[in-house]
Amino acid sequence: MLRHVGLPAGRLAALKAPVVSFGVFDGVHIGHQAVLAEVVAWARSLGGAAVAMTFDPHPQAVLRGAPVPTIASVDRRLELLEAAGADAAIVLPFTLDLARLSPDEFLDRFLVRELHAAGLILGFDQRFGHLAAGNFEAARSWGKRTGVEVRRGPEVVRGGVRVSSSAARMAIAGGRLDDAEAMLGRPAELRGTVVRGEGRGRQLGFPTANLRLDHGLVPPRGVYAGRSVLDGRTCPAVLNIGVRPTFSGGREEVVEVHLPGWSGDLYGRTLLVHLRARLRDEGKFESVDDLKRQIALDIEGAMADFRKPADAGR
């Protein structure tokens, strides 16, 4: 997949018959996937390119001046867009200047002058442009003026709820892993770089990888069973999200991953862990031996989950 970060500035004008969809695509959930499937099918019918245009930072972070915890980092988002079939992905820097563009100004600049788009597919209820004034009807009117065909993507509903990034974020933040998985089309996940910690897990006999996450959203504190892929092999994982109250007295929140049966140096590597099930709350133990016994039980729970098929109901 062709990846371009920054304003295109004419660099992508050679793309053949681009069919485009744009948005934040946080999490690339099943609603996004449904839109992208239509983008890909349309592009293939034209012998053209399926193009996803996304934004970084999150528009709401710029407009509200406060961080937005995201489901996935930009790098992970690009991986997911490629997996969904995109031939090219453009990461537009979201700025206040970009936010001030009217819907027609945005479409004229990026779809006509930059990409010479053959088609545009919007999300079912997508809004865009200054003050979110743009919608499907406005885009269709613009398309009649410019000769770009505009289509509307399908509405995707799960459990009576329209699938959206905000709904998926709420499910993850609330610890509703099954709901999150239904919306994402895959388990909720944590992704980050393995960094050095205090080495306490190794002292206890259960070495852990400390993750510096590359995204902001995490589920509630607790212990989780998960799965990771390392060097082409799927491994069970036990994750702790919290402040390690037995030792640290509740200071800094950390994400620690223990990989039963794994040995090797992970420092500096990127680790992606799919969350399968919540095993228990984080708790403070009266002694180190009590903690060690509980960790052994947590590993048993994670191994039992690992022996289930990956798509087994939880």
N, C-alpha and C positions, 0 to 999 in steps of 0.2 A: 504494500500500500504506500502510495506517495504521501508524505507528511510535510506540511508547511506550517511553520510557526511564525506569526507576524502578519502584517498587511501584505496581501499578494503583490501589489504594485506591478501588475502586468505579468508576473512570472508564471501564472497558470493559464494564460490565455490560449495556450496550445491544447488544452484538454479537449478531447473530441466529444461533442454533444453532451455536455454535463447535465445530469439530472441531480438536483440539489435538495438537501434538507438542512435546516440550521436550527440550532438551539444549544442549550448547555449540555444536554445528554448526560447529566450526572447519573452514574450507575448503569447507563445503557440498559434500562429495564425492558420488559416485554412490550410495552407500548412503543418505546423507541425502536425496538427490534422489528415490530410490525411495520412501522413507517419505513425503516431502512430496507426491509424486504421488498416493499413496493418501489422504492427508489432503485434498487438493484434490478428488479424485473423490468422496469421501464427503461433504464439505461441499456440493459442487454438488448432489448427490442430495437433500440436505436443504434446499436453498435457503439454506444458512448460510455461515459465514465459515471459511476455512482459516487457522488461527492457529499461528504458530511462536513458542515461548517459549525464549529463549536467556539465557545468563549472562555477566556481565562484572564483575570479571575472571575469568579461567579458574579454575574451582574448585580445581584442583591447586595453583595459585599461592597461593591462600589457605590451603589445608590444609597445604601443605608449607613455606610461607613462602619460596618461591623462585620467580623468574620462570619462566613456561612460554613458550618461543618459539612463537608461533602462526602458522598458515598465512596468516591474513587478519585485518585489523583489524575492529573491530566495524562500522564504516561499510561496509567491503567485504562483510562477512558479511550485512548487511542488504540490500545490493544483490543478492547472490546468492540470498537467501531470496525476495526479490521476483521475481527471474527464474525461480525454481522454482515460482512460483504462489501464494505466501502472500498472503492478503488483509490480514493484520495480523501484526506482529512486536512482541514484548515483550522488552525487555532488562532482566532482573532483576539488580540488584546482588547479587553473590554475597558473602555475609558468613558469619562463623562462626555467627551466629544462624540463618541460613538452613540452614547445613550441619547444625545440630543437630535440625532438624525430622525426625520419623520419616516414612517413606514415606506413611502415611495422613494425617499432619498436613499434609505438603506438598500432597498431592492435594486434601484437604478445603479448604485455604485458597485455593489458586489456581484449581483447576478447578471447585470447587463454589461457594464464596462469591464469588470475584472474577469468574469467567467464565461460570458456569452452563453448563458445557460439555455438549454433546450427545454427544461422543465423544472418545476418546483413542487415539492410535496410538503405541506404543513402538517403539524400534529393536529389532532381532531379539534382541540379547543385552544390552539396556540395563539398567543398575543405577542406582538413585537413592535419595535419602533418607539419613538418618543411618547412617554406616558402610556405605553402599551396600547397605543391607538390602533395598531394594525391587527387584523384578523383575517379569516379565510375570505370573507366577502371583499374586504379591501384589497387583498392580494389578487383575487380573481379579476377585479376591475383594473388593477394595475397590469395584469397579464394581458388583458384585452387591448390595452394601449400599447404595450411593448411587443406583443407577439409571443410571449412566454406562456406556455400552458401551465396552469396551476391546478393541482389536485389536493384533495383533503385526505389525510391518513385516517385509518380506522379508529374507532373508539374501542378501547380495551378495558374490560371490567373484570375484576376478580373479587369474589365474595361481596358483591354489591357495591364495591368501591372502584371508582375510576382509577386506573393505574397512573401514577405520576411519581416524579422524583420526590416531591414533598411527602407523599403518602409512604413511599419506601423509606425515607429518612425517619419518619415518625415510627414506623414499625421497628426499625433497627434500634433507634434510641430508646424505645419502650421494651426492648428485649423480645419482641414477637418475631422470632426467627422464622417460623413457618410462614407467616404473612409476608415477611420480607422476601423469602425465597420464592413464594408464589408470584410476587411482583417482578423480581429481578430475573427469574428464570434460571437461577443458580443460587447456591447458598450465599448468605451475607459473608463478607470476607474482611480480613485485616491484612494490610500490606505495608511493609516498611523495611528499613535497613537494620540489620543486626548490629548492635553497638555493645560496647563493654558495659557491664553492670558491676555490682559489688561482688559477684561470684558466690553469693549465698546459696543459690540452688545447687551448685557443684559441691559446696561444703555439706549440704544435706544429703547428697547422693543422687540428686535429680537435677542435672545441669540444665539451665534454661538459656534461651536466646532472648535477649532484651531487644524489643523492636522500637525503633524511632519511626513512627507512622508517617506515611506520605499523604495522608488524608485526615480530615478532622473528626469524622463521625465514628463513634464506638458505641457498642451496646452497653447496658448497665454493668457495673462492677460485679464480678463473680468469676466462677471457674467454668470453663467450657470445653467440650469435646470438639475436635476439629480434624481436618485433613490438610496436608500440604504435599506438594510435589517437589522433590529434590533430586536433581540429576536423573530425571525421567522416572523416578519411583515415587509412588504415592505412599505417604507415611501418616500414621496416626499422630495426633497432636493433643496436648493438654494446654489450655491457655488460662492464664490468670490476668484479669484486668482489675487493678485496684492499687491500694497503697501499702500492702504488706503489713497489716496492723500488728502482727506478732512481733515484728522487728522494728519497723520504722515509726510507729506511733502515729500513722495517718498523715504523712506529709505529701510527697509527690506521687501522682498516679503513674503507674507503669503498666506496660503490656509485656508479659513474659510467656514464652512458649517452650514447653518441654516436648521433645520428640522421642518417645520411647524406642529404644533399639538403635537410635542414630548416634553415630560418633563421627566427629570431624570438626573442622574449623569453619564456622559460619560467619565470622566477623567480616563486615563490609558487604555481605551478600544481601540481595533483596529476597525477602521471604513473603510468600502469599499463603495465607491460611484460610480455608473455608470453615465457617462455624457451623457445626452440625447440631449441637444440643447444649443447653445450659445444665451443668451438673449440680451446682449449688451456689449459695451466696459466699462472698468472701467473709472470712471470720477470723477473730483473734483467738489463738490457742494458748492454753495455760503453760504448755511446755513444748520444746522442740520435738520431743518424741511424739506428742499428740499430733503435731503438724505433719511429721513424717508418715505417721499411720494414715492420716487423712489423704495425703498426696498419693500414697500407694492405692487407696480406694479410688481416688480420682483417675488414676492411670487405668485401673481395672474398668471403670466406666467408659473411658475413652476407647480402650481396646475392644470392649463389647460393642460399642457403636461402630468402630472401624470394621468389625467383622460383618456388619450388615451391608447389603448392597447400597451403593452410593445414593440411589434414588428411593431408598426405603422410607416409608412414612415414619414420622417421629411424633 
